[in-house]
Each structure stands twice: as structure tokens, then as C-alpha cells.
Amino acid sequence: MKNVMTRAWEIAKQGQKKFGGKVKEFFAIALKMAWKEIKKMAKVIKNINERIILTANHDTFEYTVEGERNGKIFWKREGIKEDDKKNEAYAYLKSGKGINTVSFYKIKDGVKTFIETQNV
């Protein structure tokens, strides 16, 4: 909250320098602008700290779909054999939880290998 107020006063002072008048005349609009900036930053940070981990096991022909937040798994489905079930689990995390970062892994001959990370 303190950061929002500090940022709002900074924006109001910039408005006063540009257009003249009193700083407090710009504060209401500056506060809205500061909140918008903070919300945008929070959304970016959230997307960085959340990801979907999709692992294809070529040995057992099964998929694992996991939801990770701040380095901890908060949701996991293992042993998925059908593409429809895999897509359903993936869609739950993407649409239902709003996670836009996906990391792909494969397991072949018992070795787990990172493939790529995408923002979708």
C-alpha cells in the first residue's frame, strides 16, 4: 500500500510539473494510474512464478501434468494415457488457473530431459 501511495505522489508531481497547478489536484488520477501499474506488475510476477509442467513418458506411454507455483507442485495428475485426458488436465491449469507458461519434458529410457518452455 505504501508503494502505491508513494508512486501516486510521484505521478502527481510529474503532472504538476507538466501542466502546472497544485500537486493535490492531480492526486486522484495519479492514484488510479499507480494502482494500474502495481496490478500489471503483480500479474507479470504471478506469471513468472507459475508454470505448467507437461512430461511425456516414452517408456510407459503416459503423461504427467503438474501445476507449479513458487517452486512447489500444487496440483498433479499422473499416469494419463489418453490425449483427451492430458488436454483436459492442461486446460484446467491454463484456463481455470490462468497459467500461461508451459515447460515440456520427456522421459526416454528412464532419463528425464527438458525440451523447452513456452509462453502460451
C-alpha positions in Angstrom: 0.0 0.0 0.0 2.8 2.4 0.8 4.4 1.7 -2.6 1.2 2.7 -4.3 0.8 5.9 -2.4 4.5 6.8 -3.0 4.1 6.1 -6.7 0.9 8.1 -6.9 2.6 11.2 -5.4 5.4 10.8 -7.9 3.0 10.7 -10.8 1.0 13.7 -9.4 4.2 15.7 -9.1 5.1 14.9 -12.7 1.6 16.1 -13.7 2.0 19.3 -11.8 5.4 20.0 -13.4 4.0 19.3 -16.9 0.6 21.1 -16.6 1.0 23.5 -13.6 -1.4 23.9 -10.7 -1.3 22.1 -7.4 0.0 18.6 -6.8 -3.1 17.5 -4.9 -5.3 18.4 -7.9 -3.5 15.5 -9.8 -3.5 13.0 -7.0 -6.9 11.2 -7.7 -5.9 10.4 -11.3 -2.3 9.6 -10.2 -3.6 7.1 -7.6 -5.6 5.3 -10.3 -2.6 5.2 -12.5 -0.4 3.9 -9.7 -2.8 1.1 -8.9 -2.9 0.1 -12.6 0.9 -0.1 -12.6 1.0 -2.3 -9.5 -1.6 -4.6 -10.7 0.2 -5.0 -14.0 3.5 -5.8 -12.2 1.7 -8.3 -9.9 0.3 -10.1 -13.0 3.8 -10.3 -14.6 5.3 -11.6 -11.3 2.5 -14.2 -11.0 3.1 -15.5 -14.5 6.8 -15.8 -13.7 6.2 -17.8 -10.6 3.6 -20.2 -12.0 4.0 -22.8 -14.7 2.5 -26.0 -16.1 4.9 -28.9 -16.3 4.0 -31.4 -19.0 6.0 -34.6 -19.0 5.7 -37.3 -21.8 7.0 -40.7 -20.7 8.0 -42.5 -23.8 8.7 -45.7 -21.8 5.2 -46.2 -20.4 3.3 -44.0 -23.0 1.9 -41.9 -20.1 1.7 -38.2 -19.4 2.1 -36.3 -16.2 0.6 -32.8 -15.9 1.7 -30.6 -12.9 0.9 -27.1 -11.8 3.8 -25.4 -10.1 3.7 -22.2 -8.0 6.8 -20.7 -6.4 8.8 -23.8 -7.0 6.2 -26.1 -5.3 3.8 -28.5 -7.0 0.2 -27.5 -6.0 -1.7 -29.8 -8.5 -0.7 -33.0 -10.2 -2.2 -35.7 -12.4 0.0 -38.8 -13.2 -0.4 -41.8 -15.4 -2.6 -40.2 -18.1 -2.8 -42.5 -21.1 -5.2 -40.7 -23.3 -4.6 -37.4 -25.2 -8.1 -36.2 -24.2 -7.4 -36.6 -20.5 -4.0 -34.9 -21.0 -5.6 -31.9 -22.8 -8.3 -31.7 -20.1 -5.7 -31.5 -17.3 -3.7 -29.0 -19.3 -6.8 -26.9 -20.0 -7.7 -26.9 -16.3 -4.4 -25.2 -15.4 -4.3 -22.9 -18.4 -7.9 -21.7 -18.4 -9.1 -22.4 -14.9 -6.0 -21.2 -13.1 -4.7 -18.7 -15.7 -1.2 -20.1 -16.1 0.5 -19.1 -19.3 3.9 -20.7 -19.0 4.4 -24.3 -20.0 7.6 -26.4 -19.6 7.9 -29.6 -21.6 9.9 -32.6 -20.6 10.3 -36.2 -21.9 11.3 -39.4 -20.3 13.1 -41.9 -22.5 14.9 -44.9 -21.2 14.3 -43.7 -17.7 16.0 -40.3 -18.2 14.0 -37.1 -17.8 15.1 -34.5 -20.4 14.0 -30.8 -20.6 12.7 -29.9 -24.0 11.5 -26.2 -23.9 9.5 -23.6 -22.1 6.8 -21.6 -23.9 4.5 -18.7 -23.0 1.1 -19.6 -24.5 
